[in-house]
Amino acid sequence: MASTSAHLLTRHNARPQYQQKGTGKARQGSIRNPHMKGGATVHGPVVRLHEHKLNKKERALGLKSALAARWQEGRLRVVSSLAMDRPRSALVAEVLGKALGVVGKKERVSALIVGGGADAAVALACRNVEGVDYIPQLGCNVVSVLKRRHVVFTLDALKDIQQRLKLAGVRREVRERRLT
């Protein structure tokens, strides 16, 4: 969505169109005014940021809750690794089929694969499988977890994310130790 031009944002010269007296026409202030052709727009849309800042602990708690919900639903799986030397979509589909219990190719899969690092081959292979997203564990967030029906972690990614979520509340404990 684009912003409309307010009075000060229109590109016109500041000089008057014609002299105020002696022409017989009504006096005009500026050609930037809204009632003039090429002038400003009144009460038009304005681009604004509608972001809300969340604290680190709140974000970590949200991710813990989303992962716990997937675990309770039985939709969180762990595979040993997804290492591959070149991108193979068939291999990713086969691993997902075994992990999620999908039998036929006709069954639609909605899964998020969370990898241990930025593995380019796995990311490229997942792009070609419909309904499958790949993100490294550092990019794991609440929206991506809740967007897909199943979440598949590699073992390395699971260890890393467990460590990351444990460290979310460490700072407060360190401060409390200093005070005592």
N, C-alpha and C positions, 0 to 999 in steps of 0.2 A: 504494500500500500504506500502510495507516495503522498507527500505533504502538498498542500496547495500554497500558492504564493500569497503571503500577507502583504500589507501596504508597503512595508519597508523592503520586501524581497523582490518586488517587481522591478524589471529592468527598463526604466524610463528615465529621461532627463528630468531634473528638478525645475527646469524653467517653465513659466506659464505658457499655455497654448497660444493665447492672444492677449492683447491688453484688456484691462478690466473695463475701461470706459470707452465710449465712442463707437463701438461696433454694433450696438443694438442687440447683441446676443446676451444671454444670461451669463453672469460671472461664473467662472470655473476655477476651482482651487488647483487641481493637479490632474494629470492624465493617468496617474496611478490609482485614482479612486475606483471603487468597485463598480460604479455605474458606467464607467468608460470602457470602451473596447480595449482589451489587452490589459485591463487593470487588475487590481487585487481581487481575491475571493474572500468573502466574509463567512465566518463560521465553518470553514472547510475542514476536512480531516487533517490531523497532525500526527506524525509518527512519534510515538512515545515508547519507552521501555516499560514493560509490565513485569519485570523480574522481581523475585523475592529472594533475599539473601537467606541462606540456611547455614547454621553453624555446622562445623565439621562433625560434632557428636550427633547432631540431628540427622545429618546425611548418613552417617554410619549406622545409626539406629534404624533408619528407613530401609537401608540395604539389608541389615540383619533380619528385619521383619519380613521383607519380600522373599529372601532366601528361605527363611523358616516356613513361610506359607507354602512355597513350592515343595519343600521337604515333606511337610505334613500331607500334602496332596499326592505325594509319591511321584512328583514330576521333576525331581532333581537327580541327575545321574552323574557318575564319575567314571571316566575312562582313563587308562594308564597314560596314553599319549596319542597325539595325532601327527607325529613327525612324518614328513614325506619329502622326498628330494625334488619333486616337481608337482605342480597342481593337478590333482586328480579328483574330479567331482564324483566319480563313481565310487572311489574309496571313501569319501566323506559320507555319501549316501548309504554305503554298506555299513560303516561304523555306526551311523545314526540308527539304521534299521535294527542292528543287534542291540544297541543300548536302549532304544525306546520300545522294542518289540513290534516294530512295524513289519508286517508280513509282505504285502504286495506293493508294487510301485504306484498303484492307483490311489493309495491312502495318502492324504495330504498331511505333511509334517510341518509343525510350527515349533522351531527350536532355536535357542540361543547357545552358541558354543563359546565358552570362555576359555581362552588359551593362556598358557603361562607367559609367553612373550609375544613380541610382534613377529609372528611367523608368516612371512609373505606368501608362501606356497599354500598354506591352509586357508588363509584369508581369500586368496584368489579362487581356490577350489570351492569354498562356501558361497561365493558370489554367484556361482552358476547353479546352485541348488535352490529351487524355489521354496520360500518359507524358512530359510535358514540364514541366521546372521552370525558373524564371528566378530568378537571383540577381544582384545587383550585384557588381562585381569585388572590392569590399572584403569581401564575404561568402563568397568562393570558398574552399573548404576541401577537405581530403582526402576526407572522408566523402561530400560532395555530388558530387565528381568520380567517385568509384568506384561510387556508387549507380546512376548512369545509364550506358548503353552508349556514347553519343556525347556529346562536349562541343563546343559551338559558341560561339566567341568573337566579339564585335564587334571591329573594329580598334582602337577606343579602349580597350576593356577589355584587350586583349592587350598594348598598350603600357604601360598602367598596371600590370598585374600583372608584366610583365617588370621594370619599374622597382622595384616593391615587393620582388620576389625578389632583385634585385641589392643592394638596401639592407639585406638581412637580415644580412649579414656586415660591414657598414661600420663598425660601432661598434668592433670589435676593431682594425681597421686604424688608426682615429683614435687609439686608446690607444697602439698601437705607435709611431706617429709622435711622440707626445708624449714617450715614454720615450727615444727616440734623439736 
